[in-house]
Amino acid sequence: MNDSFEPRCYGAVADGHSKDTAAVQAAIDAAAAQGGTVRLAGGTFVCGTLYLKSNVALEITNSATLLASPDIADYGTDTHHNRYRNEPELDRCFLFAQDAENVTICGSGVIDGNAAAFPNAGSICRPMLLRVLRCRNVRVQNLRLLNAAAWATAFLDSDFIWATDLHIENHRNYNGDGLDFDGCRHVWVRGCYIDGTDDNLCLQSSGLPVQDVHISDCAFTSVCAGIRIGLKSIGEISGVVISNCTMRNIWREGIKLECTEGGSITDILVENVTMHNVRRPIFAILNNRYRPDDLGLQHGLDVGRGLAGGQLRNTGGGVVGVVLGQQIDACRDLDPA
């Protein structure tokens, strides 16, 4: 049984100009019928939205680039939406997986979001590079994710995610987030380099809890925050370990905690994180910006929850800045030296 599927067998040209969306999607669909790997090699494959499927690995080899089409008409309108208020221009995306399991994106090649092409004339839309919704066992590994037109990734309401050995450069456009996780559990981020115009890595809850998150051996550079926990914080965010990371040239915050929508942020451990030229190494705020809308799984505001149980150990940086809206309990072992 063949378990490797070549888009060229389905009509792909890979010349950097022709649209290969239908051919690559046909290869993905064929692989999904039995499980297998779609292998891109030897060229530049220009595509609009691709729909990833269960038990399929999309491999971009070191001789291949998967390049986002410059035409917004090539992007589906059935790829969920951006959960942030007042940002509908980010609703579309390049790669999309929904209700799938055992999804892998790997290789040593490039996924290029073609940021310079967006927005098109007459449109405000800028597609994200990758959106994953209600999936399980997702691996994004050993790739270069470059030039997203908006966020590089959004993992939503998904469990068991590995984002490892990624090189993410996302500074050609604003909203240049790196790795964003909303309502996700059992997450491992390891060995990643992220440089962008917005938050490098975000953990947030539009309703479902964020639990059991491990971030290690990463390097961050950002116009905004290196790691942001919260802002969208309706549900629980807990059990987060951040270790052995470096942060350089971050204009705003190294690690930002924002409990602002009635949920809770608890049991956060930060250790062995070195910061250089970071304006505010640690920033925390507790306030109320909650407003009912349809951008997540929101429920009523639960007054009285908040921030608790944080530990900061062996964290190098400058002056620690903390802003309090209400009480923040049990932050301890802080060593800014």
N, C-alpha and C positions, 0 to 999 in steps of 0.2 A: 504494500500500500504506500502510495506517495504521500509523504508528510511535509514536503517542501514545495511551495507554490511561487512561481516566477511571474511577476506582472507582465513581462514581455510576452509570455505565452497567451496573454489575454489582450494584447494589443498595445501595451505601453511602449513609448518611444524613448523617453528619458533623455531628451535633447535640451532640456531647460526652457523650452518655449511651448511645445505642444501640451495640451491638457491630458493628463494621464489618470484623471479621477476615476473614470468608468473602469479602466483596466485594473487599477490597484484595488478598487472595491470588489471587482469580480474575483480577484485572487483571494481577498479576505473572505468573501462569501463561500468560495470553494473550500478554503481551509476550515471554515467553521462547520462545514457539513461532517467532518470527520476528526477535526483537530489537526493542527499543523502550524508551519511557519511560513509567513509571506516574506520573501527575501528580496530586498532592494539592493542592487549592486550595479556599479559601472555606469553612473550617469546622474542627472538631476531630474527627478520626477516632480512635475508641477501638478498640484492637485487642489481641488476645493475640499469641502468637508468629507472626511472619511469616517465611516462608522465601524468601530472596532467590535469584535464579537468574542463570545466565550471560547476558551480553549484555543486561542489563536495568538501566536507571537508575531509581531511586526518587527522585523530585523532590518535596520538600516546599516549596511556594512560601511567600512571606512572608505570605500570608493563611491559612496552614494550620498546624495542630498535629497531630502524630501522637502520641497519648496512650496510654500503656500501660494496659491493662485493670487494674482494681483487684483482679481475681479470679485467684488463682494457678492455678485449674483451667483457665484459658484459655492456659496456657503448656505447650508440648510437653516431653516427657521424652526426646526424641530429638535433643537439641541439644548433644551431647558433654557435657563436664563442666568444672567448675573444677579446675585442676591443682594447687591448693594443698591441703596436708593439713588435715584437720579443718575444712574449710569446704564441706561438701556443700550447705549452704543456698544457695550461689551457682551451682548447676549449671544452672538454667534461664535462659533469656534471651528478650528481646523480639524482636530481629532476628537472624536466623541465616543464614549462608551456608556451604556445605560443598562442596568439590570443584568450585568454580565459577571462571569467569574473566570478566574485563571486567564487574565489578560496581561500580556507582556509586550512592552516596547523596549527594544534593546539594540545592541550593535555599537560600533565605534564611529558611526557616521554622524550626520548633521540633520536636524530638523530646523528649518529656517522659516520664520513667520512672515518674512517679506514686509517688515514694518514700514519701509519707505513708501509702499504702495497705498497706504491707508491713512485717513479715510479717502475713498473715491470721491470724485466730484459729484455733488448732489446727495451724498450719503454721510451719515455720522458714524457708521458702523466700523468697528475695529475688532476683528475676531481674536479670541484667545487662542493659544496654541493647543492646549489639551484641556478637556473637561471630562470628568469621570463621575457618574451619578449612580448611586445605589449598587456599587460593585463590590466584589470580594476577591481577595488574592490578586492584587494588581502589582506588577513590577515594572518600574521604569528605570533602566539601568544603562550606565556606560555610554551616554550619548552627550552630544553638544546641542543644547537648545538655545537658538540664537534669534535675536531680532523679532520677538513676538510683537504683534501690533497692539497688544494689551497685556494682560497677565500671561505668564508662561503656562501655568497650570492651575486648575481648580479641581480638587478632590472633594466630592460632596456625599455625605451620608454613606460612606463606604468603610469597609473593614479589611484589615490585613493588607497594608500597603507598604511596599519597599521602594524608596527613591534613593538610589545609591550610585555613587561615582558619576555624578552629572556635572557638566560644565555649562552653567547658565549665564548668558550675557543678554541683558534685556534693558538696554539704555538708549534705544533709537526712538522711543516714544514715551509719553507719560503713562501712568498706570502700569509701570514696568515691574509688577510683582514677579517673584520667583516660584516658590512652592506654597500653595494655599490649601489648607485643610479645614473643612467645615463639617462638623458632625461626624468625624471619623474616629475609629478606634483601632488600636493595635497598628501603630505607624512606626516605621523605622526610616530615618533619614541619615545617611552616612556617606562621608567622603565627597561632599558636594562643594563646588565653588559657585557662588551666586553674586552677581554684580548687576544692580538694576536701579531704575529711577523711582521705585516705590519699595514697599516692604519686601525684604528678601524671602522671609518665611513667615506665614501666618497660621495661627491656630484659632479657630473661632467656632461658635455654635449658634446656628439659626434656630435651634430647638433640640436636636439630638445631641447627646453628650459627646465630648472629646475626651478620650481616655487612653492611657497606656501609650504614650508617645516618647520615642527615643531619638534624640538629635545629637550626633557626635561626629567629630573629626571633619568639621566643615569650616569654610572660610566665607565671610560675608563682607560686602561693600555696598553701601546704599545711600541714596539721597534721603530716604525716610528711616525706617527702623531695620535693624538687622533681623531681629525676631520680634514679632508682635503676637501677644496672646490676648485675645479678646477683641474689643469694639463690638462686633457681633457676638453677644454674650448672653443669649436668652436661656440657654441650657447650661449644663455643668461642663467645666474644663478642669480636668484633674489628672494626676499621675503623669507629669511631664518631667523628663530628665534631659538636661542640656549639658553636654560635657565635651571637653577637649576641642574647643572651637576658637577661632580667631575672628576678630572684627576690626576692620581698618577703614578709615575715611568714611565714617557714617555721620551724615550731617545732623540727624536728629537723635534717635535713641538706639543704644545697643540692644537692650531688651526692654520692651514696653508691655505693661500689663494694663488692660483697660476693661474693667468690669462695669458696664454702662447700661445693661438692658435687663437687669433683674436676676441674672443667673449667678453662678459662683465660679471662682477660680481658686483652686486649692491644690496643695501638695505639688508644688513646683520646686524642683531641685536644679540649681545652676552651679556647676563646678568646673574649675580649670578652664575658664574662658578668658582669653587675653584680648584687651581692647587697645587700639592705637588710634589717636585722633578721632575719638568718638565724643560728640558734644555732650550727651547725657547718657552715661553708661546704663543706669537703671531708672526707669520712669514708671510710676504706677498711679492710676486714677480710678476712683469709684464715684460714679454719678448716675444719672438717669437720662438717657436719650431714647428710651423705648417708645416706639410708635407702631401700632398694629398696621401690617401691610401684608402683601402676599409674596414676599421675597424669600421666605423660608418656611419653617414649621412653627411659627411664633405662637405663643400663648400669653396670658396676662402676666403683668409684672408681679413678681414675688418679692415684696419689700422685705429687707432684712438679710438677704443673702449678700455675698460679697467676696472679698479676698481674704485668704487665710492659709497658713501652713507653708510659707515659702522659705527656702533655704538658699543662701548664696555663699559659696565656699571657694576660696582661692581664685577670686575673680579680679583680674587686673583691670584698672581703668582710672578715671579721674574722679571728680566729685560726683557723688550719687545724687540724682535729683528725684524727689518723690513728691507728687501732688496728691492730696487726699480730699475726696469729697465726703467720705465718712470714715469709719474706723477700719484700719487694715491690721489684722492680727497675725502674730507669730511669724514675722520675718526675722530671721536670725542668722548668726554666723557670717555676718557681712564683713569682708576684708577688702577694702578698696585699694590697698597698697599694691 
